[in-house]
């Protein structure tokens, strides 16, 4: 057989092989929800834009409805769209949809430890302990609210030093928000110029941007291949090691002054639990889980609140009439001579509505880390095998037209009734829902209210642009939305 006879034979053989693989995959996946036809090895890579997963999911929702399946390489992922679907899965069937799916882009050294990425008994024990500890710290001698109020005043003083000149608020807000979680976890805040503090924030920021990078998104499709290919994603183990070393050093400092009868912060409480269970060979309270849980709290308590505050100030620059109305409410309820407190929130419905609408509108984490089903389950006429990854597409709930009158526009009236009182909206799920709802939701809500009101109590916001030129559309990075870079001026009131 000559060369020209071999080539058609090889081509037919390859096509036949690919068709057999597709048929086998279809046979083994049962009645998974519909979705684009995956290719062997590639999955749906060619049908998805890894630089904008959000837009890809929106198109697939229009085509396939509220439940569909996509393949990340060979891994099927079931995507849930719309508040009704997400509620039915995560809330009505919370136990079944309460597992944590594999997060490939997270460094393997920490994936099996801590409170955010684990499953089973380890996750249950660590989450129960973390929730209880954060709640107790909120009711202790020095509450979390007091820590935030103190940090808000440091932030106000830092903003005063800008003396009305234009600046990028990213660093100021990052320092303030990170110091809150430092106070909760380490029992102390850092001066904004502290070298260790600056180093910690720089490494966390590098990790954050690496998780948003295209190479990390590609790692979800081809984990084995990306593990050996060069690229920015290979830096993650180095960053994680630096963060673990930092946390370990702080833990050692705590051990040297540890008093089990007087815990000062989260680390002390964890050390006390370790001491209590030291005779238990199956205890989940050990050094690895302590270090990684602290890292999880840092990530949950730093970037999300910082970004929400930064995006919120940009929106208020675009809508100065809303800023003015918030400040009128602040002056009437709080005045200028005392710090805002959580007790004020119930008397400030418009401010509360604005903060909720900021969270809804910016849609910070439209595609959260995947869940997994904990058993074979039937859902809306489909069969989902145990262990299958499930992603609640939160953007489809936060912009659900059945629950929000103008879903694509910034509109605080979404959270106000006819009398101007605050009203909850069940489709408001910025922290997700169910068993895996964000561990730091309560802390984040407290920070957002106290920081926003402290800044607006003391300053007017001014932009270098005309309000009509201010772009509040998101800068989409993979599966996240970020505010576009901007400068502003803060002028004392």
Order of alpha helices (4+ residues) and beta strands (2+ residues): alpha-alpha-beta-beta-alpha-beta-alpha-alpha-alpha-alpha-alpha-alpha-alpha-alpha-alpha-alpha-alpha-alpha-beta-beta-beta-beta-alpha-alpha-beta-beta-beta-beta
